[in-house]
């Protein structure tokens, strides 16, 4: 955990997703990992999530620092 210049707690992490979907009648396996960050009130809930736990995250995607890649900003966690 770190703190923003405004003094808010922030937690950087990575979220992984794995599923199977049907595309054009063919089964396709989907796997991805995305950088994520929780800032402020969501940090205690986010820090309680363990490695490999299945959760539902709410939030938004924004450009990373200095425009490098994408970052999912977590605003809610349902364990």
BELFENMO-V487173 format. One record per residue. N is the residue number from 0. RES is the residue in one small letter. OMEGA is omega in whole degrees, -180 to 180 (* if undefined). Layout:
n: <N N>
res: <RES RES>
omega: <OMEGA OMEGA>
This chain:
n: <0 1 2 3 4 5 6 7 8 9 10 11 12 13 14 15 16 17 18 19 20 21 22 23 24 25 26 27 28 29 30 31 32 33 34 35 36 37 38 39 40 41 42 43 44 45 46 47 48 49 50 51 52 53 54 55 56 57 58 59 60 61 62 63 64 65 66 67 68 69 70 71 72 73 74 75 76 77 78>
res: <x x x x x x x x x x x x x x x x x x x x x x x x x x x x x x x x x x x x x x x x x x x x x x x x x x x x x x x x x x x x x x x x x x x x x x x x x x x x x x x>
omega: <178 178 178 176 178 178 179 176 179 180 177 -180 175 177 178 179 178 178 172 179 176 179 -179 178 -179 176 -178 176 -179 176 176 174 -179 175 -179 177 172 -178 174 -172 -177 -175 179 178 -179 -179 178 -180 -180 178 179 177 176 -178 172 -178 173 179 -179 180 179 176 177 178 179 176 -176 176 180 177 176 179 -176 178 177 179 172 -178 *>
